Amino acid sequence: MFQKIGRIVFCLLALGLIVSTLPASASEKIDINTASAETLQTIPGIGPVLAERIVEQRTVEPFQSIEQIRLVKGIGEETFNKIKDYIMVTPHASNRDANQ
């Protein structure tokens, strides 16, 4: 009995781990101004190098639109077209304050 419960618990934990590493879906867009490098890597086409470059770019100046992600070295038109349905931008607070 306990072995059966143990197997069920193990399977549920394994399933949770697998689901947590799946790519982001287009219905759950990732804010490129706030996401961690690890979260950015869940976007199809974004690996560790591009994720770090995105974080570096937004540190210099937060993105105002998703199109600005093309300023990141290595993200051209083809990559942008692959990722655009997975990303979003929430305007940075300091930029909103400056416009008021």
Secondary structure, 3 states (H helix, E strand, C coil): CHHHHHHHHHHHHHHHHHHHCCCCCCCCCEECCCCCHHHHCCCCCCCHHHHHHHHHHHHHCCCCCHHHHHHCCCCCHHHHHHHHHHEECCCCHHHHHHHC
